Amino acid sequence: MRAVLAMAPHLPPLLFGPAEREALRDVVDFDIVLTEFGSASAKAVLADADVLITGWECPPIDVAATPKLRAVVHAAGSVKAHVGPAVFERGIVVSSAAWANALPVAEYTVAMVLLAGKDVFAIARRYRESRARIDLVTDYPTIGNYGRTVGILGASLVGRAVLRLLAPFDLDLLVHDPYLSIEDAHELGAELVGLDELCRRSQVLSIHAPALPETRGMLGVARLALLPDGATLINTARGSLVDQQALENELRTGRIAAVLDVTEPEVLPAGSALWDLSNLFLTPHLAGSVGTELRRIGASAAAEVSRIVAGQPLRHEVRAAALAALA
């Protein structure tokens, strides 16, 4: 069996450490990393590939150029950019390490939820500017995470991981997802509610829905206005899910705060007013796997290839029916 790497050339050393390379060394030549599929040399490599180990910047897969291909193992999250219906129609199985990329996003989100509950960003800024003692009891009687209502928009891999990680805390958890049942929400420790109710009740609202045509701008003027005074909006999904101008207008009033790891576009223009809003905490799309966390993705992909070699079923298979709803 022969596996071929197809991804940005800087990724393999970041994804695959010594243990992963040892697990794959009998089937993968790490000296060959395809970044395009159009050249004669690339076509010759593809023609002999049983497995494609793909990553960020993998080109779309042409099944006609891969006659022996049995599996696509994606060492990243979404497969929609390079895996089309023809791959599934040919009976090629597809795996994704989306679960491994979801975990650090969930961890980041939980950290921000808890910090938002204690109004850490505003209080830290005031403390630095005043350089004086702050009377927390008098000035901030409503901060804290005991009994705070946290809403999760989207029971995606990330959304479910966030709910599981928040379960041990004394929080009231809400969730909205049109594909989630009341029973499944209950198992996740949350109350299933409509989207408007989610906005109306959430003191912290975190977005984990996929970026689809029907979700673009799903949080616009009306729904942002439903958020309670003092609420914090957290977005680690995609900037397109929020009407950015409407959010800017709401933030300018000082009524709510926001934590944005994603914007539209990324990066914001230098002249964007969002850079200067004191009630907005901006990070550069770092919630997903970075640094050492990339090794978890590589380990997941290596384990899937090992299962294929051993004739075992994939653990993280992507089904054709789910493709349309994926981010």
C-alpha contacts under 8 A as a table, 3 or more apart, distances in Angstrom:
res1	aa1	res2	aa2	distance
1	M	27	V	6.06
1	M	49	A	7.84
1	M	50	D	6.00
1	M	51	V	7.86
1	M	309	V	7.34
2	R	27	V	5.00
2	R	28	V	6.35
2	R	48	D	7.13
2	R	49	A	5.37
2	R	50	D	5.30
2	R	51	V	6.40
3	A	27	V	5.51
3	A	28	V	5.00
3	A	29	D	7.67
3	A	49	A	5.74
3	A	50	D	5.88
3	A	51	V	4.48
3	A	52	L	5.65
3	A	53	I	6.74
4	V	28	V	6.11
4	V	29	D	7.11
4	V	32	I	7.34
4	V	33	V	7.17
4	V	34	L	7.74
4	V	45	V	7.73
4	V	46	L	7.59
4	V	49	A	6.16
4	V	51	V	6.32
4	V	52	L	5.03
4	V	53	I	5.93
5	L	28	V	7.63
5	L	30	F	7.39
5	L	32	I	6.89
5	L	33	V	4.98
5	L	34	L	6.14
5	L	52	L	6.04
5	L	53	I	4.82
5	L	54	T	5.94
6	A	33	V	5.61
6	A	34	L	4.54
6	A	35	T	5.87
6	A	36	E	7.90
6	A	52	L	6.74
6	A	53	I	6.09
6	A	54	T	4.73
6	A	55	G	6.42
6	A	58	C	5.49
6	A	59	P	7.85
7	M	11	L	6.98
7	M	33	V	6.77
7	M	34	L	6.38
7	M	35	T	5.69
7	M	54	T	5.50
7	M	55	G	4.52
7	M	56	W	5.49
7	M	57	E	5.36
7	M	58	C	4.64
8	A	11	L	5.73
8	A	33	V	7.88
8	A	34	L	7.96
8	A	35	T	6.08
8	A	55	G	7.01
8	A	56	W	6.12
8	A	57	E	5.48
8	A	58	C	6.99
9	P	12	P	6.84
9	P	33	V	6.20
9	P	34	L	7.72
9	P	35	T	6.98
10	H	13	P	6.79
10	H	14	L	7.37
11	L	14	L	5.22
11	L	15	L	6.04
11	L	55	G	7.76
12	P	15	L	5.12
12	P	16	F	5.72
12	P	30	F	7.67
13	P	16	F	5.54
13	P	17	G	6.72
14	L	17	G	7.23
14	L	291	G	7.63
14	L	292	T	7.96
14	L	294	L	6.33
14	L	295	R	6.63
15	L	75	A	7.91
15	L	294	L	5.24
15	L	295	R	4.74
15	L	296	R	7.62
15	L	297	I	6.51
15	L	298	G	4.43
15	L	299	A	7.64
16	F	19	A	7.63
16	F	20	E	5.25
16	F	21	R	5.93
16	F	295	R	6.13
16	F	298	G	5.14
16	F	299	A	6.96
17	G	20	E	5.41
17	G	21	R	6.11
17	G	295	R	6.90
17	G	298	G	7.95
18	P	21	R	5.13
18	P	22	E	6.05
19	A	22	E	5.16
19	A	23	A	6.30
20	E	23	A	5.06
20	E	24	L	6.29
20	E	298	G	7.04
20	E	299	A	5.95
20	E	302	A	5.97
21	R	24	L	5.09
21	R	25	R	5.60
22	E	25	R	5.20
23	A	26	D	7.66
23	A	302	A	6.84
23	A	306	S	7.37
24	L	27	V	5.68
24	L	28	V	5.78
24	L	302	A	6.49
24	L	305	V	7.63
24	L	306	S	7.42
25	R	28	V	5.39
25	R	29	D	6.97
29	D	32	I	5.85
30	F	33	V	6.83
34	L	37	F	7.09
34	L	42	A	6.70
35	T	57	E	7.36
35	T	58	C	6.44
35	T	59	P	7.16
36	E	39	S	7.25
36	E	42	A	6.91
36	E	58	C	7.54
36	E	59	P	6.16
37	F	42	A	5.29
37	F	43	K	6.12
37	F	46	L	7.76
37	F	59	P	6.92
38	G	42	A	6.47
38	G	43	K	6.57
39	S	42	A	5.20
39	S	43	K	6.18
40	A	43	K	5.11
40	A	44	A	6.20
41	S	44	A	5.16
41	S	45	V	6.48
42	A	45	V	5.19
42	A	46	L	6.16
43	K	46	L	5.01
43	K	47	A	6.02
43	K	65	A	6.57
44	A	47	A	5.27
44	A	48	D	6.91
45	V	48	D	5.58
45	V	49	A	6.57
46	L	49	A	5.08
46	L	65	A	6.52
46	L	66	T	5.49
47	A	65	A	6.04
47	A	66	T	4.97
47	A	67	P	6.10
47	A	68	K	6.73
48	D	66	T	7.38
48	D	67	P	7.84
48	D	68	K	6.41
49	A	52	L	6.78
49	A	66	T	6.79
49	A	68	K	6.07
49	A	69	L	5.72
50	D	68	K	5.32
50	D	69	L	4.27
50	D	70	R	5.32
50	D	71	A	6.80
51	V	69	L	5.74
51	V	70	R	5.90
51	V	71	A	4.88
51	V	72	V	5.76
51	V	73	V	7.23
51	V	305	V	7.90
52	L	69	L	7.51
52	L	71	A	6.47
52	L	72	V	4.83
52	L	73	V	6.10
52	L	74	H	7.97
53	I	72	V	6.07
53	I	73	V	4.80
53	I	74	H	5.71
53	I	75	A	6.70
53	I	301	A	7.50
54	T	58	C	6.02
54	T	72	V	7.01
54	T	73	V	6.13
54	T	74	H	4.61
54	T	75	A	5.78
54	T	76	A	7.74
55	G	58	C	5.75
55	G	74	H	5.72
55	G	75	A	5.01
55	G	76	A	5.53
56	W	75	A	7.97
56	W	76	A	6.66
58	C	82	H	6.44
59	P	81	A	7.71
59	P	82	H	5.71
60	P	81	A	6.49
60	P	82	H	3.74
60	P	83	V	6.29
60	P	84	G	7.68
61	I	82	H	5.63
61	I	83	V	6.09
61	I	84	G	7.48
61	I	87	V	7.70
62	D	65	A	5.56
62	D	66	T	6.90
63	V	66	T	5.08
63	V	67	P	6.80
63	V	69	L	7.90
63	V	86	A	6.88
63	V	87	V	6.30
63	V	90	R	7.76
64	A	67	P	6.22
66	T	69	L	5.37
69	L	72	V	7.96
69	L	92	I	6.84
70	R	91	G	7.59
70	R	92	I	4.93
70	R	93	V	6.50
71	A	92	I	5.16
71	A	93	V	4.72
71	A	94	V	5.70
71	A	95	S	7.79
72	V	92	I	7.21
72	V	93	V	6.33
72	V	94	V	4.75
72	V	95	S	6.21
73	V	94	V	5.94
73	V	95	S	4.75
73	V	96	S	6.11
73	V	301	A	6.18
73	V	304	E	7.03
73	V	305	V	7.14
74	H	77	G	7.20
74	H	79	V	6.94
74	H	94	V	7.61
74	H	95	S	5.88
74	H	96	S	4.71
74	H	97	A	6.25
74	H	301	A	6.74
75	A	96	S	6.45
75	A	97	A	5.51
75	A	297	I	5.76
75	A	298	G	6.02
75	A	300	S	7.48
75	A	301	A	5.43
76	A	79	V	8.00
76	A	96	S	6.44
76	A	97	A	5.23
76	A	98	A	6.01
76	A	101	N	6.88
76	A	297	I	6.53
77	G	96	S	5.96
77	G	97	A	5.54
77	G	98	A	3.84
77	G	99	W	7.58
77	G	101	N	6.33
78	S	81	A	7.43
78	S	96	S	7.16
78	S	98	A	6.62
78	S	326	L	7.02
78	S	327	A	6.28
79	V	82	H	5.92
79	V	83	V	5.61
79	V	96	S	7.10
80	K	83	V	5.44
80	K	84	G	6.83
80	K	323	L	7.03
80	K	326	L	7.65
80	K	327	A	7.79
81	A	84	G	7.91
83	V	87	V	6.33
84	G	87	V	5.74
84	G	88	F	7.41
85	P	88	F	5.40
85	P	89	E	6.16
85	P	320	A	7.09
86	A	89	E	4.87
86	A	90	R	6.14
87	V	90	R	5.38
87	V	91	G	6.81
87	V	92	I	5.68
87	V	93	V	8.00
88	F	91	G	5.11
88	F	92	I	5.47
88	F	93	V	6.82
88	F	94	V	7.91
88	F	320	A	6.18
89	E	92	I	7.47
93	V	317	E	7.20
93	V	318	V	7.71
94	V	317	E	5.64
94	V	318	V	5.41
94	V	319	R	7.40
95	S	304	E	7.53
95	S	314	L	6.89
95	S	315	R	7.86
95	S	316	H	5.38
95	S	317	E	4.29
95	S	318	V	5.38
96	S	99	W	7.73
96	S	301	A	7.66
96	S	316	H	5.99
96	S	317	E	6.56
96	S	318	V	6.56
97	A	100	A	5.33
97	A	101	N	6.61
97	A	297	I	5.80
97	A	300	S	6.12
97	A	301	A	6.55
97	A	316	H	7.05
98	A	101	N	5.09
98	A	102	A	5.98
98	A	157	L	7.75
99	W	102	A	4.99
99	W	103	L	6.55
99	W	157	L	6.43
99	W	158	V	7.88
100	A	103	L	5.64
100	A	104	P	7.76
100	A	296	R	6.18
100	A	297	I	5.46
100	A	300	S	7.22
101	N	104	P	6.27
101	N	105	V	6.97
101	N	288	G	5.88
101	N	289	S	5.47
101	N	297	I	6.74
102	A	105	V	5.24
102	A	106	A	6.17
102	A	157	L	6.19
102	A	158	V	4.88
102	A	161	A	7.46
102	A	288	G	6.95
103	L	106	A	5.09
103	L	107	E	6.21
103	L	158	V	6.77
103	L	161	A	6.74
103	L	288	G	7.99
104	P	107	E	4.87
104	P	108	Y	6.05
104	P	287	A	6.20
104	P	288	G	5.61
104	P	289	S	6.03
104	P	293	E	7.46
105	V	108	Y	5.16
105	V	109	T	6.14
105	V	158	V	6.66
105	V	236	T	7.10
105	V	287	A	4.65
105	V	288	G	4.92
105	V	289	S	7.49
106	A	109	T	4.98
106	A	110	V	6.16
106	A	158	V	5.57
106	A	159	G	7.25
106	A	161	A	5.85
106	A	162	V	4.88
106	A	165	L	7.76
107	E	110	V	5.20
107	E	111	A	6.31
107	E	162	V	7.23
107	E	165	L	7.74
108	Y	111	A	5.20
108	Y	112	M	6.32
108	Y	287	A	5.64
109	T	112	M	5.09
109	T	113	V	6.06
109	T	162	V	7.01
109	T	206	S	7.60
109	T	234	I	7.60
109	T	236	T	7.44
109	T	287	A	7.78
110	V	113	V	5.01
110	V	114	L	6.26
110	V	162	V	6.45
110	V	165	L	7.15
110	V	166	L	6.79
111	A	114	L	5.39
111	A	115	L	6.19
112	M	115	L	5.02
112	M	116	A	5.85
112	M	234	I	7.71
112	M	259	V	7.58
113	V	116	A	5.15
113	V	117	G	6.18
113	V	150	V	7.85
113	V	204	V	6.70
113	V	234	I	7.91
114	L	117	G	5.08
114	L	118	K	6.72
114	L	145	N	6.66
115	L	118	K	5.40
115	L	119	D	6.23
115	L	120	V	5.33
115	L	121	F	7.42
116	A	119	D	4.76
116	A	120	V	6.09
116	A	121	F	7.26
116	A	204	V	7.37
116	A	232	T	6.62
117	G	120	V	7.68
117	G	143	I	6.09
117	G	144	G	5.28
117	G	145	N	5.24
117	G	148	R	7.23
117	G	204	V	7.45
118	K	143	I	4.89
118	K	144	G	4.69
118	K	145	N	6.69
119	D	122	A	5.80
119	D	123	I	6.18
119	D	143	I	6.45
119	D	144	G	7.99
120	V	123	I	5.22
120	V	124	A	5.77
121	F	124	A	5.32
121	F	125	R	6.22
121	F	279	N	7.90
121	F	281	F	7.63
122	A	125	R	5.18
122	A	126	R	6.21
122	A	278	S	7.85
122	A	279	N	6.95
123	I	126	R	5.06
123	I	127	Y	6.01
124	A	127	Y	5.04
124	A	128	R	6.17
125	R	128	R	5.25
125	R	129	E	6.18
126	R	129	E	5.13
126	R	130	S	5.91
127	Y	130	S	5.27
127	Y	131	R	5.56
127	Y	132	A	6.54
127	Y	133	R	7.47
127	Y	134	I	7.02
128	R	131	R	5.35
134	I	139	D	7.78
135	D	138	T	5.60
135	D	139	D	5.79
135	D	140	Y	7.80
136	L	139	D	5.25
136	L	140	Y	5.13
136	L	141	P	7.16
137	V	140	Y	5.77
137	V	141	P	5.55
138	T	141	P	6.01
140	Y	143	I	5.84
144	G	148	R	7.38
145	N	148	R	5.21
145	N	170	D	6.98
145	N	171	L	6.66
146	Y	169	F	7.86
146	Y	170	D	5.22
146	Y	171	L	6.08
147	G	170	D	5.68
147	G	171	L	4.77
147	G	172	D	5.92
148	R	170	D	7.67
148	R	171	L	5.17
148	R	172	D	6.00
148	R	203	Q	6.73
149	T	171	L	5.97
149	T	172	D	4.60
149	T	173	L	5.93
149	T	174	L	7.32
149	T	201	R	7.02
149	T	202	S	5.33
149	T	203	Q	5.39
149	T	204	V	6.64
150	V	171	L	6.89
150	V	172	D	6.17
150	V	173	L	5.12
150	V	174	L	6.18
150	V	202	S	5.28
150	V	203	Q	5.95
150	V	204	V	4.81
150	V	205	L	5.89
150	V	206	S	7.72
151	G	173	L	5.95
151	G	174	L	4.57
151	G	175	V	5.60
151	G	176	H	7.84
151	G	198	L	6.09
151	G	199	C	7.64
151	G	201	R	7.80
151	G	202	S	5.10
151	G	203	Q	7.58
151	G	204	V	6.16
151	G	205	L	4.64
151	G	206	S	6.20
152	I	155	A	7.41
152	I	159	G	6.47
152	I	163	L	7.73
152	I	173	L	7.63
152	I	174	L	6.10
152	I	175	V	4.66
152	I	176	H	6.46
152	I	205	L	6.05
152	I	206	S	5.12
152	I	207	I	6.19
152	I	208	H	7.02
153	L	159	G	7.36
153	L	175	V	5.91
153	L	176	H	5.15
153	L	177	D	6.61
153	L	195	L	7.77
153	L	198	L	7.87
153	L	205	L	7.28
153	L	206	S	6.11
153	L	207	I	4.79
153	L	208	H	5.56
153	L	209	A	6.23
154	G	159	G	5.78
154	G	175	V	7.01
154	G	176	H	5.85
154	G	177	D	4.97
154	G	207	I	6.62
154	G	208	H	4.81
154	G	209	A	4.42
154	G	210	P	7.81
155	A	158	V	7.32
155	A	159	G	4.62
155	A	160	R	5.27
155	A	175	V	7.24
155	A	176	H	7.25
155	A	177	D	5.83
155	A	180	L	7.11
155	A	208	H	7.01
155	A	209	A	7.31
156	S	159	G	4.82
156	S	160	R	5.93
156	S	208	H	6.32
156	S	209	A	6.47
156	S	210	P	7.77
157	L	160	R	5.38
157	L	161	A	6.17
158	V	161	A	5.02
158	V	162	V	6.10
158	V	208	H	6.36
159	G	162	V	5.11
159	G	163	L	6.32
159	G	207	I	7.89
159	G	208	H	5.35
159	G	209	A	7.90
160	R	163	L	5.11
160	R	164	R	6.25
160	R	188	L	7.12
161	A	164	R	5.11
161	A	165	L	6.16
162	V	165	L	5.13
162	V	166	L	6.06
163	L	166	L	5.10
163	L	167	A	6.08
163	L	173	L	7.64
163	L	188	L	6.28
163	L	189	G	7.15
163	L	190	A	7.57
164	R	167	A	5.23
164	R	188	L	6.47
164	R	189	G	7.72
165	L	168	P	7.06
166	L	169	F	5.67
166	L	171	L	7.63
167	A	170	D	7.85
167	A	171	L	7.75
167	A	189	G	6.54
172	D	190	A	7.52
173	L	189	G	6.91
173	L	190	A	4.74
173	L	191	E	6.38
174	L	190	A	5.01
174	L	191	E	4.72
174	L	192	L	6.04
174	L	193	V	6.77
174	L	198	L	6.78
174	L	202	S	7.66
175	V	185	A	7.13
175	V	190	A	6.08
175	V	191	E	6.04
175	V	192	L	5.07
175	V	193	V	6.19
175	V	198	L	7.10
176	H	180	L	7.73
176	H	192	L	5.77
176	H	193	V	5.48
176	H	194	G	5.91
176	H	195	L	5.90
176	H	198	L	6.78
177	D	180	L	5.35
177	D	192	L	7.84
180	L	184	D	6.35
180	L	185	A	6.67
180	L	192	L	7.94
181	S	184	D	5.17
181	S	185	A	6.21
181	S	192	L	7.68
182	I	185	A	5.11
182	I	186	H	6.14
182	I	191	E	7.49
182	I	192	L	5.84
183	E	186	H	5.06
183	E	187	E	6.31
184	D	187	E	5.05
184	D	188	L	6.38
185	A	188	L	5.04
185	A	189	G	6.41
185	A	190	A	5.28
185	A	191	E	6.12
185	A	192	L	5.81
186	H	189	G	4.96
186	H	190	A	5.34
186	H	191	E	6.33
186	H	192	L	7.73
187	E	190	A	7.46
193	V	197	E	6.20
193	V	198	L	6.08
194	G	197	E	5.28
194	G	198	L	6.06
195	L	198	L	4.95
195	L	199	C	6.34
196	D	199	C	5.17
196	D	200	R	6.14
196	D	223	R	6.47
196	D	226	L	7.33
197	E	200	R	4.90
197	E	201	R	6.06
198	L	201	R	5.48
198	L	202	S	5.85
198	L	205	L	7.95
199	C	202	S	5.57
199	C	205	L	7.15
199	C	223	R	6.39
199	C	224	L	7.23
199	C	226	L	5.65
199	C	227	L	5.13
199	C	228	P	7.91
200	R	226	L	4.82
200	R	227	L	5.05
200	R	228	P	6.25
201	R	227	L	7.10
201	R	228	P	6.92
202	S	205	L	5.53
202	S	227	L	6.77
202	S	228	P	7.11
202	S	231	A	7.13
203	Q	227	L	7.38
203	Q	228	P	6.35
203	Q	230	G	7.20
203	Q	231	A	4.50
203	Q	232	T	6.44
204	V	231	A	5.53
204	V	232	T	4.81
204	V	233	L	5.98
204	V	234	I	7.46
205	L	231	A	7.63
205	L	232	T	6.33
205	L	233	L	4.94
205	L	234	I	6.07
206	S	233	L	6.01
206	S	234	I	4.55
206	S	235	N	5.92
206	S	236	T	7.81
207	I	233	L	7.95
207	I	234	I	6.28
207	I	235	N	5.08
207	I	236	T	6.58
207	I	237	A	6.18
208	H	235	N	7.44
208	H	236	T	6.90
208	H	237	A	5.33
209	A	215	T	7.74
209	A	237	A	6.57
209	A	241	L	7.91
209	A	327	A	7.91
210	P	215	T	7.28
210	P	237	A	7.05
210	P	238	R	7.58
210	P	325	A	7.33
210	P	326	L	6.29
210	P	327	A	4.36
211	A	215	T	6.07
211	A	216	R	6.70
211	A	237	A	7.69
211	A	238	R	6.23
211	A	240	S	6.83
211	A	241	L	6.57
211	A	327	A	5.36
212	L	215	T	5.19
212	L	216	R	6.40
212	L	325	A	7.67
212	L	327	A	6.91
213	P	216	R	5.53
214	E	218	M	7.83
215	T	218	M	5.22
215	T	240	S	7.97
215	T	241	L	5.87
216	R	240	S	5.30
216	R	241	L	4.73
216	R	242	V	7.04
217	G	220	G	5.72
217	G	240	S	6.01
217	G	241	L	4.70
217	G	242	V	4.65
217	G	243	D	4.75
218	M	241	L	5.60
218	M	242	V	6.14
218	M	243	D	7.44
219	L	222	A	7.72
219	L	223	R	5.54
219	L	224	L	6.14
219	L	241	L	6.45
219	L	242	V	4.82
219	L	243	D	6.10
220	G	223	R	5.59
220	G	224	L	5.92
220	G	242	V	6.23
220	G	243	D	4.93
220	G	246	A	6.03
220	G	247	L	7.49
221	V	224	L	5.38
221	V	225	A	6.14
221	V	243	D	7.41
221	V	246	A	5.27
221	V	247	L	7.50
222	A	225	A	5.20
222	A	226	L	6.65
223	R	226	L	5.08
223	R	227	L	7.07
224	L	227	L	5.57
224	L	246	A	7.70
224	L	247	L	7.08
224	L	250	E	7.38
225	A	250	E	7.57
227	L	231	A	6.24
227	L	256	I	7.77
228	P	231	A	5.46
228	P	256	I	7.75
229	D	255	R	5.39
229	D	256	I	5.95
230	G	255	R	5.82
230	G	256	I	4.81
230	G	257	A	6.91
231	A	255	R	7.77
231	A	256	I	5.05
231	A	257	A	6.30
232	T	256	I	5.85
232	T	257	A	4.63
232	T	258	A	5.04
232	T	259	V	7.24
233	L	256	I	7.77
233	L	257	A	6.39
233	L	258	A	4.53
233	L	259	V	6.15
234	I	258	A	5.76
234	I	259	V	4.65
234	I	260	L	5.90
235	N	238	R	7.09
235	N	239	G	7.46
235	N	259	V	6.41
235	N	260	L	5.05
235	N	261	D	6.11
235	N	262	V	6.48
236	T	260	L	6.56
236	T	261	D	5.13
236	T	262	V	5.86
236	T	285	H	7.51
236	T	287	A	6.79
237	A	241	L	7.84
237	A	261	D	7.97
237	A	262	V	6.76
238	R	241	L	5.94
238	R	262	V	5.62
238	R	263	T	6.80
238	R	264	E	7.86
239	G	242	V	5.98
239	G	244	Q	7.61
239	G	262	V	5.10
239	G	263	T	4.04
239	G	264	E	4.80
239	G	265	P	7.36
240	S	243	D	7.04
240	S	244	Q	7.91
240	S	263	T	7.33
240	S	264	E	6.12
242	V	247	L	7.29
243	D	246	A	5.32
243	D	247	L	6.23
244	Q	247	L	5.01
244	Q	248	E	6.09
244	Q	263	T	7.77
244	Q	264	E	7.43
245	Q	248	E	4.99
245	Q	249	N	6.17
246	A	249	N	5.13
246	A	250	E	6.23
247	L	250	E	5.03
247	L	251	L	6.03
248	E	251	L	5.09
248	E	252	R	6.11
248	E	273	A	7.79
248	E	274	L	6.68
249	N	252	R	5.19
249	N	253	T	6.86
250	E	253	T	5.53
250	E	254	G	7.20
250	E	255	R	6.92
250	E	256	I	7.02
251	L	254	G	5.28
251	L	255	R	6.55
251	L	256	I	5.90
251	L	257	A	6.26
251	L	258	A	7.70
251	L	277	L	7.52
251	L	279	N	6.91
251	L	280	L	7.61
252	R	255	R	7.91
252	R	277	L	7.26
253	T	256	I	7.79
254	G	257	A	7.16
254	G	279	N	7.02
256	I	279	N	7.58
257	A	279	N	4.95
257	A	280	L	5.84
258	A	279	N	6.56
258	A	280	L	4.89
258	A	281	F	6.31
259	V	280	L	5.85
259	V	281	F	4.72
259	V	282	L	6.04
259	V	283	T	7.97
260	L	263	T	6.81
260	L	280	L	7.40
260	L	281	F	6.31
260	L	282	L	5.07
260	L	283	T	6.38
261	D	282	L	5.98
261	D	283	T	4.74
261	D	284	P	5.75
261	D	285	H	4.71
261	D	286	L	6.77
261	D	287	A	6.82
262	V	266	E	6.86
262	V	283	T	7.56
262	V	284	P	6.97
262	V	285	H	5.50
263	T	266	E	5.50
263	T	267	V	7.18
263	T	268	L	6.88
264	E	267	V	7.52
264	E	268	L	6.91
265	P	268	L	5.60
265	P	269	P	7.86
267	V	284	P	7.58
268	L	272	S	6.40
269	P	272	S	5.37
270	A	275	W	7.86
271	G	275	W	7.95
272	S	275	W	6.09
273	A	276	D	5.66
273	A	277	L	6.80
274	L	277	L	5.43
274	L	280	L	7.30
275	W	282	L	7.75
277	L	280	L	5.56
278	S	281	F	7.68
283	T	286	L	6.58
285	H	288	G	7.06
286	L	289	S	7.36
286	L	290	V	6.87
287	A	290	V	7.96
289	S	292	T	7.95
289	S	293	E	5.02
289	S	294	L	5.46
290	V	293	E	5.36
290	V	294	L	5.70
291	G	294	L	5.94
292	T	295	R	5.72
292	T	296	R	7.77
293	E	296	R	5.52
293	E	297	I	7.24
294	L	297	I	5.24
294	L	298	G	6.47
295	R	298	G	4.93
295	R	299	A	6.05
296	R	299	A	5.08
296	R	300	S	6.21
297	I	300	S	5.11
297	I	301	A	6.33
298	G	301	A	5.15
298	G	302	A	6.09
299	A	302	A	5.08
299	A	303	A	6.10
300	S	303	A	5.21
300	S	304	E	6.37
301	A	304	E	5.11
301	A	305	V	6.35
302	A	305	V	5.18
302	A	306	S	6.24
303	A	306	S	5.05
303	A	307	R	6.33
304	E	307	R	5.06
304	E	308	I	6.38
304	E	314	L	5.96
304	E	315	R	6.93
304	E	316	H	7.85
305	V	308	I	5.04
305	V	309	V	6.25
306	S	309	V	5.10
306	S	310	A	6.18
307	R	310	A	5.02
307	R	311	G	6.08
307	R	312	Q	4.82
307	R	313	P	6.52
307	R	314	L	6.46
308	I	311	G	5.04
308	I	312	Q	5.71
308	I	313	P	6.94
308	I	314	L	7.08
309	V	312	Q	7.61
314	L	317	E	5.56
318	V	322	A	7.14
318	V	323	L	7.63
319	R	322	A	5.50
319	R	323	L	6.83
320	A	323	L	5.34
321	A	324	A	7.08
322	A	325	A	5.67
322	A	326	L	6.49
323	L	326	L	5.35
